[in-house]
Amino acid sequence: MAAIVVLFELAPDQALGPEGVGPGVVAVHAAGQDPDVPEDPQARTFCGLDTAPMEHAHYRPTRPGEPWYPPELEQQRCRLCEVALHRL
């Protein structure tokens, strides 16, 4: 799989909780890494949304076979981003 940045789409007027996730997470998206600044995402997610208003999840799978998204947010993962990732 290509190097990706995992992003949280938050509900309006929501912020991440102290643990880094919370009820304000509407969806989990993926974007390619910026080639000049690998910690930063490219301008668009794999499903075509603007990454600027999204929060960086700072999530990376730790073992082979783990999902690209935080496992506790499986229901919020973007299915379109997931389809695009499988095509890479």
Backbone as a printed PyTorch tensor [residue, N CA C, xyz], in Angstrom:
tensor([[[  0.8470,  -1.1830,   0.0000],
         [  0.0000,   0.0000,   0.0000],
         [  0.8850,   1.2380,   0.0000]],

        [[  0.4770,   2.2480,  -0.7280],
         [  1.2190,   3.4990,  -0.7850],
         [  1.1740,   4.1890,   0.5750]],

        [[  2.1350,   5.0810,   0.7960],
         [  2.1610,   5.8430,   2.0410],
         [  0.9680,   6.7890,   2.0650]],

        [[  0.2130,   6.7290,   3.1330],
         [ -0.9930,   7.5520,   3.2450],
         [ -0.9900,   8.3370,   4.5490]],

        [[ -1.8430,   9.3340,   4.5900],
         [ -2.1100,  10.0990,   5.8000],
         [ -3.5770,   9.8640,   6.1240]],

        [[ -3.8490,   9.4660,   7.3580],
         [ -5.2210,   9.2210,   7.8050],
         [ -5.7490,  10.5120,   8.4340]],

        [[ -6.9570,  10.8890,   8.0290],
         [ -7.5520,  12.1570,   8.4660],
         [ -8.9420,  11.9420,   9.0460]],

        [[ -9.2900,  12.8050,  10.0040],
         [-10.6210,  12.7850,  10.5900],
         [-11.4320,  13.9490,  10.0340]],

        [[-12.6230,  13.6310,   9.5530],
         [-13.6040,  14.6570,   9.2050],
         [-14.4630,  14.8370,  10.4470]],

        [[-14.4730,  16.0330,  10.9780],
         [-15.1970,  16.2960,  12.2260],
         [-16.5320,  16.9710,  11.9620]],

        [[-17.4690,  16.7400,  12.8720],
         [-18.7500,  17.4350,  12.8200],
         [-18.4850,  18.9290,  13.0470]],

        [[-19.3280,  19.7870,  12.4940],
         [-19.1320,  21.2270,  12.7030],
         [-19.0370,  21.5710,  14.1870]],

        [[-18.1300,  22.4700,  14.4930],
         [-17.9210,  22.9620,  15.8640],
         [-17.4780,  21.8830,  16.8410]],

        [[-16.8500,  20.8210,  16.3470],
         [-16.3330,  19.7650,  17.2190],
         [-14.8090,  19.8100,  17.2250]],

        [[-14.2460,  19.2620,  18.2710],
         [-12.7910,  19.1570,  18.3840],
         [-12.4660,  17.7410,  18.8170]],

        [[-11.2400,  17.3330,  18.5650],
         [-10.8120,  16.0040,  19.0100],
         [-10.6970,  15.9940,  20.5210]],

        [[-11.0220,  14.8750,  21.1240],
         [-10.8850,  14.7220,  22.5630],
         [ -9.4390,  14.4920,  22.9490]],

        [[ -9.1650,  14.3900,  24.2500],
         [ -7.7900,  14.2060,  24.7170],
         [ -7.1510,  12.9110,  24.2350]],

        [[ -7.9410,  11.9220,  23.9020],
         [ -7.4060,  10.6480,  23.4180],
         [ -7.1820,  10.6750,  21.9030]],

        [[ -7.5410,  11.7640,  21.2430],
         [ -7.3400,  11.8700,  19.8140],
         [ -8.5410,  11.4850,  18.9820]],

        [[ -9.5620,  10.9150,  19.5980],
         [-10.7930,  10.5980,  18.8810],
         [-11.9570,  11.0200,  19.7600]],

        [[-13.1140,  11.0190,  19.1930],
         [-14.2710,  11.3850,  19.9840],
         [-15.5270,  11.3220,  19.1650]],

        [[-16.6380,  11.6840,  19.7720],
         [-17.9210,  11.5940,  19.0850],
         [-18.0370,  12.5510,  17.9090]],

        [[-17.1470,  13.5220,  17.8090],
         [-17.1980,  14.4820,  16.7180],
         [-16.6680,  13.9500,  15.4000]],

        [[-16.0880,  12.7400,  15.3900],
         [-15.5460,  12.1760,  14.1500],
         [-16.6900,  11.6560,  13.2830]],

        [[-16.9120,  12.3160,  12.1720],
         [-17.9730,  11.9420,  11.2360],
         [-17.4800,  10.8410,  10.3070]],

        [[-16.2310,  10.9820,   9.8500],
         [-15.6700,  10.0090,   8.9080],
         [-14.1540,   9.9960,   9.0180]],

        [[-13.5720,   8.8580,   8.6590],
         [-12.1240,   8.7030,   8.6020],
         [-11.7640,   8.5690,   7.1260]],

        [[-10.8900,   9.4540,   6.6660],
         [-10.4930,   9.4970,   5.2650],
         [ -9.0030,   9.2190,   5.1310]],

        [[ -8.5760,   8.9590,   3.8990],
         [ -7.1700,   8.7530,   3.5940],
         [ -6.7730,   9.6660,   2.4420]],

        [[ -5.5320,  10.1490,   2.5110],
         [ -4.9680,  10.9660,   1.4360],
         [ -3.5270,  10.5370,   1.2320]],

        [[ -3.0140,  10.7940,   0.0570],
         [ -1.6060,  10.5350,  -0.1960],
         [ -0.7440,  11.5090,   0.5870]],

        [[  0.4960,  11.1190,   0.8240],
         [  1.4290,  12.0070,   1.5130],
         [  1.9240,  13.0880,   0.5640]],

        [[  2.1200,  14.2670,   1.0950],
         [  2.7390,  15.3520,   0.3410],
         [  4.1900,  14.9480,   0.0910]],

        [[  4.6480,  14.9510,  -1.1500],
         [  6.0130,  14.5110,  -1.4210],
         [  7.0840,  15.4020,  -0.7920]],

        [[  6.7600,  16.6750,  -0.5470],
         [  7.7380,  17.5870,   0.0510],
         [  7.7180,  17.5440,   1.5760]],

        [[  6.5550,  17.2530,   2.1610],
         [  6.4060,  17.1890,   3.6190],
         [  5.6120,  15.9220,   3.9250]],

        [[  6.2780,  14.7590,   4.0790],
         [  5.5840,  13.4750,   4.2060],
         [  4.5680,  13.3740,   5.3450]],

        [[  4.6920,  14.1940,   6.3790],
         [  3.7230,  14.1590,   7.4750],
         [  2.4100,  14.8360,   7.0750]],

        [[  2.4460,  15.6490,   6.0200],
         [  1.2660,  16.3800,   5.5670],
         [  0.5470,  15.6220,   4.4500]],

        [[ -0.7850,  15.7740,   4.3960],
         [ -1.5330,  15.1300,   3.3030],
         [ -1.4920,  15.9750,   2.0420]],

        [[ -1.7910,  15.3360,   0.9210],
         [ -2.0070,  16.0850,  -0.3040],
         [ -3.3080,  16.8660,  -0.1600]],

        [[ -3.6360,  17.6970,  -1.1210],
         [ -4.7770,  18.6120,  -1.0150],
         [ -6.1400,  17.9310,  -0.9830]],

        [[ -6.2340,  16.7200,  -1.5340],
         [ -7.5120,  16.0150,  -1.6080],
         [ -7.3880,  14.6060,  -1.0520]],

        [[ -8.4710,  14.1330,  -0.4290],
         [ -8.5280,  12.7420,   0.0140],
         [ -8.6970,  11.8540,  -1.2060]],

        [[ -8.5880,  10.5520,  -1.0190],
         [ -8.7810,   9.6340,  -2.1350],
         [-10.2230,   9.6520,  -2.6520]],

        [[-11.1610,  10.1400,  -1.8320],
         [-12.5510,  10.2550,  -2.2960],
         [-12.8440,  11.6400,  -2.8610]],

        [[-11.8470,  12.5280,  -2.8950],
         [-11.9970,  13.8250,  -3.5350],
         [-12.3020,  15.0100,  -2.6440]],

        [[-12.3560,  14.8220,  -1.3220],
         [-12.6400,  15.9460,  -0.4240],
         [-11.3860,  16.7610,  -0.1360]],

        [[-11.5870,  18.0380,   0.1790],
         [-10.5030,  18.9380,   0.5710],
         [ -9.9680,  18.5070,   1.9370]],

        [[ -8.6720,  18.3570,   2.0610],
         [ -8.0840,  17.9150,   3.3350],
         [ -7.8540,  19.0600,   4.3200]],

        [[ -7.9070,  20.3110,   3.8540],
         [ -7.5860,  21.4490,   4.7220],
         [ -8.4090,  21.4990,   6.0140]],

        [[ -9.7270,  21.2770,   5.9790],
         [-10.4820,  21.3750,   7.2330],
         [-10.4080,  20.1130,   8.1130]],

        [[ -9.7300,  19.0900,   7.6550],
         [ -9.6820,  17.8260,   8.4040],
         [ -8.5410,  17.8150,   9.4170]],

        [[ -8.7040,  16.9550,  10.4140],
         [ -7.6910,  16.7880,  11.4540],
         [ -6.8390,  15.5710,  11.1520]],

        [[ -5.5400,  15.7200,  11.3280],
         [ -4.6050,  14.6080,  11.1300],
         [ -4.8310,  13.5880,  12.2520]],

        [[ -5.0110,  12.3260,  11.8890],
         [ -5.2710,  11.2790,  12.8810],
         [ -3.9960,  10.7930,  13.5610]],

        [[ -2.8520,  10.9860,  12.9260],
         [ -1.5680,  10.4730,  13.4360],
         [ -1.6540,   8.9730,  13.6950]],

        [[ -2.4130,   8.2890,  12.8670],
         [ -2.5640,   6.8380,  13.0060],
         [ -1.7600,   6.1350,  11.9270]],

        [[ -1.0870,   5.0770,  12.3370],
         [ -0.3840,   4.1940,  11.4100],
         [ -0.5690,   2.7660,  11.9330]],

        [[ -0.8950,   1.8350,  11.0560],
         [ -0.9850,   0.4380,  11.5060],
         [  0.3630,  -0.0020,  12.0900]],

        [[  0.2990,  -0.8010,  13.1390],
         [  1.5370,  -1.2460,  13.7810],
         [  1.9420,  -2.6510,  13.3790]],

        [[  0.9900,  -3.4150,  12.8300],
         [  1.2770,  -4.7960,  12.4160],
         [  0.6840,  -5.0720,  11.0470]],

        [[  1.2690,  -6.0130,  10.3220],
         [  0.6790,  -6.3960,   9.0340],
         [ -0.7530,  -6.8950,   9.2370]],

        [[ -1.6040,  -6.5690,   8.3000],
         [ -2.9900,  -7.0090,   8.3630],
         [ -3.9150,  -6.0600,   9.1070]],

        [[ -3.3620,  -5.0520,   9.7740],
         [ -4.2230,  -4.0870,  10.4540],
         [ -4.8310,  -3.1420,   9.4220]],

        [[ -6.0180,  -2.6130,   9.7030],
         [ -6.6640,  -1.7280,   8.7370],
         [ -5.9410,  -0.3870,   8.6190]],

        [[ -6.2400,   0.3370,   7.5550],
         [ -5.6310,   1.6500,   7.3290],
         [ -6.1980,   2.7120,   8.2700]],

        [[ -7.3450,   2.4510,   8.8510],
         [ -8.0400,   3.3730,   9.7560],
         [ -7.9140,   2.8530,  11.1920]],

        [[ -8.1090,   3.7170,  12.2140],
         [ -8.1170,   3.2230,  13.5880],
         [ -9.2480,   2.1980,  13.7560]],

        [[ -8.9480,   0.9990,  14.2460],
         [ -9.9570,  -0.0640,  14.3170],
         [-11.2370,   0.3290,  15.0600]],

        [[-11.1240,   1.1690,  16.0680],
         [-12.3150,   1.5600,  16.8290],
         [-13.2420,   2.4730,  16.0300]],

        [[-12.7710,   2.9460,  14.8740],
         [-13.5880,   3.8190,  14.0210],
         [-13.9770,   3.1310,  12.7100]],

        [[-14.1140,   1.8270,  12.7640],
         [-14.4530,   1.0510,  11.5650],
         [-15.7380,   1.5470,  10.9120]],

        [[-16.7420,   1.8600,  11.7020],
         [-18.0260,   2.2920,  11.1500],
         [-17.9480,   3.6670,  10.4940]],

        [[-16.9540,   4.4630,  10.8590],
         [-16.8130,   5.8070,  10.3010],
         [-15.8530,   5.8660,   9.1090]],

        [[-15.2250,   4.7390,   8.7410],
         [-14.2620,   4.7870,   7.6380],
         [-14.9830,   5.1480,   6.3480]],

        [[-14.3040,   5.8990,   5.5100],
         [-14.8540,   6.3020,   4.2180],
         [-14.7210,   5.1310,   3.2570]],

        [[-15.8290,   4.6450,   2.7830],
         [-15.8240,   3.4970,   1.8730],
         [-15.2080,   3.8600,   0.5200]],

        [[-15.3810,   5.1130,   0.0860],
         [-14.7940,   5.5300,  -1.1820],
         [-13.2720,   5.5980,  -1.0890]],

        [[-12.7560,   6.0990,   0.0230],
         [-11.2970,   6.1090,   0.2270],
         [-10.7810,   4.6700,   0.2630]],

        [[-11.5280,   3.7880,   0.9110],
         [-11.1060,   2.3960,   1.0160],
         [-11.0430,   1.7240,  -0.3620]],

        [[-12.0420,   1.9750,  -1.1910],
         [-12.0340,   1.4090,  -2.5420],
         [-10.8130,   1.9250,  -3.3130]],

        [[-10.5430,   3.2340,  -3.2040],
         [ -9.3930,   3.8130,  -3.8990],
         [ -8.0860,   3.2130,  -3.3820]],

        [[ -7.9850,   2.9800,  -2.0960],
         [ -6.7590,   2.3810,  -1.5320],
         [ -6.5300,   0.9700,  -2.0590]],

        [[ -7.5820,   0.2220,  -2.2420],
         [ -7.4420,  -1.1520,  -2.7560],
         [ -7.0060,  -1.1700,  -4.2210]],

        [[ -7.2230,  -0.0560,  -4.8990],
         [ -6.8140,   0.0460,  -6.3100],
         [ -5.3540,   0.4630,  -6.4670]],

        [[ -4.7380,   0.9410,  -5.3950],
         [ -3.3300,   1.3770,  -5.4790],
         [ -2.3980,   0.2160,  -5.6480]]])
